[in-house]
Amino acid sequence: IDNSLNPCWSATRIPMSTLCNGDRMRPLKIEVFDFEKSGKHHFMGQTETSVDSMIRNNGVAMFLLEPELVKSKKGYTNSGTLCASNVMLESHPTFTDFVTGGCEISLMVAIDFTASNGSPSDPSSLHFVQGGGAYNPYQQAILAVGNVLETYDTDKQYPVYGFGAKVMQPNGEVSMVQHCFPVYGGGLEVRGVDGILKAYHDCLSHVTLSGPTLLAPLITSAANIAAGYNTSQGKQKYGVLLIITDGEINDMEATKQALLQAAQQPLSVIIVGVGSADFSNMKLLDRLVVHLADRTPRDIVQFVAFNEYASKGPNILGAKVLAQIPEQILQYMAMKHIKPNARKG
């Protein structure tokens, strides 16, 4: 605060873990400096207190002391006072509070069937299925994310989409390129992570890889599903759309707009990039959504490059992919003024 002998700082929120490691009685030393453009700020004094003391003595002046003057200056009392006003503890629910209160997390999966993956029959293809327990990158990503989220899903029924392919129709004809189709034409959902893997495997024999890579239709469909959850205080459900893709996005602006709209729904979007393509635009998409925060209430998208974590094992990959989900769920619940329900069981 410039040019003031009686500064008044704006209110701030500091996590207890950062301020005092969660210990209200922990001694705190607060130092005050006079700002100098040169960077050689002038020390004006310090005081010792604790969170507990600031709450009990809310607004009571605390003496700022300069240790050197305390020792050397006769009759020295203080160099000023510091008042901590309106000190209070805020309690915020945690991700665990929502989960133990019955909040359900439902997975949706979208798989890239564009031609850049390579023919599934080619051993160098990202879609090549070896069998014998060896999984390709798509299968590994499904397992890493699905095995974690399955714990929080009560019915374990998952929508599985494909995109960027021509699809074999029941009459034997091949469709135009589709950018959001259920892998089973007769039904949208499959059961469990094993069901997702089987749907993916079965779909490989019923599609012709094509392109381009369009994500907006997938995000819009997932947002519509999430809107149908009708998430409320009494019915808490949240969706996670996992998009696994090997290529650069070809509808950047449409995807950004779809994400902005989807941010109004109980939904997060995880994009896992497989293969060795240049994913700079995917990373840009992640950052752009954050930059557009003035137009959307939340950041709901995260991009993870599969190759950076695959060698570290499925647990590390799963943890990285899902790292932002708890905070995104809390953001949505706070936006809708939804609190955790009482612990079940």
C-alpha positions, 0 to 999 in steps of 0.5 A: 500500500503506497504512501500511507502511515496507516495502511489497511490491507484487503481481506485475504483467505489463507489455508490453515495448512499453509499458515500454521500446519493446521495448529491454531496454537502454533506461534506465528511471527508477522513482520512488517516492511516499508516497501522500497522500489529498490527492493531494499525494503525497510523493516518496521517491526514484528509481532508474535501471535497465533491463530487462536490469539487473533480469533480471541483478540479480534481487532485488538492492537498488537505491538510491532517491535524492532528487536534492535531498538528493544535492546538499545533504546531506553524507553522504547515501547513499540514502532507501531501497532498491527490489528488483525480484524474480522479473523475467522475460521471457514470450514470448506467441505472436502472431496472425501466428504462428498464421496462418503456422503454418497456423491456418485462419479460416473465415467464416460469414454470416447475413443479416437478412431481416426486414420492417423492411429494406423490400421488395427491390423498393423503391429505398429498401430496404436490400436493393435491388440496383441492379446496375451495380457499385453495392452495397447495405449488405449486399453492402458488409459481406459484401465488406469482411469476406469479402475480408479473411478469405478469405485465411486460409481454405484451402477457401473454403467458407462457410455462409450463413444467412438469418433472420427470413423465410418461405421458399419451399419446393420444392413452392411453399408458403411456410414459417412464419417461420424464424430460421436457414435455409441460403439454399440449401435443398439445401446449406449452403456456397457457394464464395468471397465471390462465392458469398456475394454470389450466394447473397444475391442469389438468396435475395431472390427466394425469401423473404418478409420477416417478423420478429422479429429473433432472434439466438440460433438463429444463434449456436447453429448457428454454435457447433455448426459451430465445435465440429465443427472439433475444434480442437487443437494439430495441427488449428487452425481458428477460425470467425467468424460475421458477422451483418448486421442492420438492427434491434433484437434481440428475444431479448436474454436468449436471445442472451446465453446463446447467446454464453456457451455459444459462448464455449467454442468457437473462434468470434467473433461480429461484428454489423454494424448497417445502416440508421438504426435505434437500435442501443443494445441491440446496443451494450448486448449487446456491453458486457453480454458483457464484464460477464459475464466471470466466467461466460464465459472470453472476450469473443467479440462485437463490434458495428459500426454500418455507417453510421459507417464505410461512407463511409470505404471498404471497407478502413477498414470491414473493419479496424474490423469485424475489429479484435478478431478476432486478440486473440479468437483468441489468447484461445481458443488460450491457454484451450485451451493451443494453441501456434502450429505451425511455419511452413508453406512 
